[in-house]
Amino acid sequence: MSKVDVIVIGGGHNGLTTATMLAKKGKSVVLLEKRNILGGIAAGEEFHPGYSTSGLLHDTSAVRSNVIKELGLEGHGLVVKNTRPTVSILADDGRSIELNGDTATAAQNIAKISEKDGKAYTDYRAFLDKISKVINDLFDNPPPGIDVENLTMSSLVMLAKKGLALKGLGKKTMLELLKVTPMCLNDFLSEKFETEFLKAGIAGPAIYGTYAGPWSAYSTVNLLIWECAARNTIIGGPQALVEALEKAAKQAGVTIRTEAEVEKILLDDNDDEKVKGVRLKGGEVIEATTIAASCTPKITFLELFDPFEIDYDLDYWIDKVRSRGTTAKVNIALNKQLELNGAAVEFARTGNTFDEMEKSFDPVKYREITTAPILDIHVPSMSNAGLAPSGHSVVSVLVHHAPYNFEAGWSEEEKSKLKDSVLKQLEKYSPGIYDAVEGVEVLSPLDLESRYSLTEGHIYHGEHFVDQLVTRPIPSCAQYDTPIKGLYLCGSGSHPGGGITCAPGSFAAKAILK
Amino acid sequence: MAKKYDAIIIGGGHNGLICAAYLAKAGKDVLVLEKRHIVGGAAVTEEIYPGFKFSVCSYVVSLFRPHIVRELNLAQHGYDIIPMDSSFQPLHNDVGLCRWGDGARSRREIARFSKHDSEVYGEFGKVMTHMARLAKEVIDHPAPDVASINPKELASLLRMGKVFKNLGPEMLQMNTKLLTMSSADFLDLWFESEVLKGPMAVSGVIGTFLGVRSPGTAYVLLHHYMGELDGAFRSWGFSKGGTGGVSDACASAARSYGVEIRTEVAVSHVKIVNGKAKGVVLANGDEIESKIVISNLDPNRTYLKMIGENNLDADITTEIKRFKMRGSSGKVNFALSGLPQFCKGREGDEYMRGDIAIVPNVDYLEKAYDQAKYGEFSERPFINIVIPSLTDPTLAPPGKHVMSCFVQYAPFDIKEGPEHWPQLSEKFGDAVQATIKEYVPDFDSLVLHRQVVTPWDMQETFGLTEGNIFQGELTLEQLLFQRPIAGYAKYKTPIDGLWMCGSGTHPGGGIMGSGGELSAKTILNDKAI
């Protein structure tokens, strides 16, 4: 039996961030990863002989600059550009718009299709710039703690001050922000733009990982958050981030153990609301007074404890966290350079029209799958040639919307159908793609659950919706500590949520040190 | 020289009449102008077919503020509500589910579908009622202005904040969820039976262009628990003589205080001189002068027709055009030769005395919405049926009945274009009738007359722009200080001396009377006249 200061469960980007920050402050830290590789959803993997992905997720634009700095990741080989990546918005009719990270260039590109929209895009980004501080404050700070049990005049004053911070935006911008947040993407973007496929492409990131289509109220919140938070480009994608994080962890003295699956969190013999350590599969026990869990909140509380072991309220509310997976992944090995609507691009999004996007979501509600999915495309071999043989490419596709609770069941046959519908979609933008396919890997939401320990296959450890943001995952665990003494949450299930940001990991470390 | 009134109210809906009554009660000289031949707006009773009286549009009363009844002595003027005691949901090959005013009786019915659900049903009602009491706080006061730095406004915000103090963390969490979740998801927190969740979820989407899986619909569920007649929570009812009875009582009360009401007088626009309202110009060109003008019309009509774009700043015009009015429902009213039987296994007609909801499960409802999203009316819509002649025999000849069907979804902006609704009207009626026939096989033989009211008719006949029954969608960004637009939520408009009092103002639609009451009180407080 060994004993350490802190046990970190899960070796994804957030677990690595927490572990390293704590080790740098002199704590003895052991990080336990179930799989044989580190990185979780940010880990690159070979999916076909000679072809590797750069991570399950594509987007690294919201990785927090302060985490990069604090962990000295650039000293460990990370190359970061302070602009947003350029994304190609694809239309079914062969047109596309390069949404450049630089607003002026993007606006010029849009103006080639619609002059009105080019101008509207400049205005749109100006609005985002105005609200960006308010939104990024959310990302760069732990959630505001509102002690509702002891709500006093002073905490009300604090709330009022938060309100006044909003007022700092200027009356017009504040009113506009209040007006648009509850809106659906369709209403919000249709007020601004006229080009259908541009609107759909801009809206894309806001519906990933939600149980929503562009007609769903509040979907604009997710767009504003993402647009404001996304500011960087990491060269080499998620995998590059993982490599730098691992180096930083090792240098800080974190003991990293892979293929170490935590079976149970152990409670103190004399206090059943306090942790004692963990038991690994195989029986090994590691003791610690502090445990930081980067796995999903549902796994943490519902699987790593015995039934009835934790408080009923905690059990009840965690069980009610919504995490219905709607994303599948298709990795394609191509024997040529992929071109989409005539251009080789690293990032691309489809959608075409809001109606089509909404129609792709509709079947999910009835536990069915669309035959015309929305695709988020990443060609990581563009910036990291080592991922595929020379002249070949890796096409990583996040497929929306594919339900976890699929009525027909996720059989090999259904996965093959999904592969076909994705290739059929891609064929629209890249005629002849079928002939260039060397190999395909399809990961259903069920596969995502088993491979990455994502409850219900949800890529963000819980849906991004208003009631599950800020007080994430539930109010009593929203400040990273939990009703169980010594147990902290440090994964995507906590504020500010999923995606590759490293923010929950860094806030949890700070909460632990406090 | 023609008479100059203290106030002219454009539109004789129930809010206009209530506003008029309050002002006249305070000694003001008030004139109400109504375009149609009867007052009441969307709350009217009309004899569409000889001997049968239809509540043509609005058909049940629940949110009407009890203090208005008291303050205006409405009971003396004929305000009489017959409580509805049940909500029945027919099902194929089953006796269906009937929920009663009596909780124990409801739980027994629910237990047939899920024992778990019957156990939590009572608890759910308790939590919702608790939260509804908080919401009441909001609807009984004018909306605080969030953008203002006026200390008075901040104080009223703080007062609202204090309400939350009494909630406790659990209820606060529940409240956040209620405000933001979809009604289907919210009900999933509690219940498992799709049969029960269907009719419960539907109250979250009535009158909106949203589906039960749309976020933000859960809080509308509260309205069901806010229904408050004579101070008794959770009760819905029929107005004696149809919903026109409520309007008639309001009109009678208004007259008793000296209000002058003229029908069949259409207003062309408000007379504006140097940015100030001076009276109205009628459609026939006549002018009537007044110190102030109050519009009971929806925000779209008030701003764009009564004021006119040329009298508005471009910013205001833009904002008012952003105010969403999309109507999503229709009405189909039947005159019947006898009582339809929705259920073979139930005796008597007791189960039909409340409302009958055709909504077999959540998916049915969501699929009905999916069609509407793409510009079609639902082939198998949600139908809320009432047969008020069962409890109020004055509405139909003996042995015969009036049946009123509220139908969702029927989008105003149908894909052929809204002006094509007149050609689609009967097809829409057929879809409704066919849906009912699935439960009442001999229904066709009972039908003496059918009246179809499409969203287009609601616009053209009842003056509801885009057929929106609430004078504007009840979505979060269109409520409170943003109803109808930020800066003008307190019944004021950018035109000096022009006010609003309809459902398009805080706290919104339904036969509540709040818009009329709160606008009148605000006008009197401000000493505008």
Interface residues (C-beta under 8 A of the other chain):
Chain A: V148 E149 L151 L156 L159 A160 G163 K167 K171 M174 L175 L178 K179 V180 T181 P182 M183 D187 E191 Y211 A212 W215 S216 A217 Y218 S219 D313 W317 K320 R322 D355 E358 K359 D362 K365 Y366 F465 V466 D467 T471 I474 P475 S476
Chain B: V146 A147 I149 L154 L157 L158 G161 K162 F164 K165 L167 G168 P169 E170 L172 Q173 T176 K177 L179 T180 M181 D185 L189 L210 R213 S214 P215 G216 T217 R322 K324 D363 E366 K367 D370 K373 Y374 T475 L476 E477 Q482 A486 G487
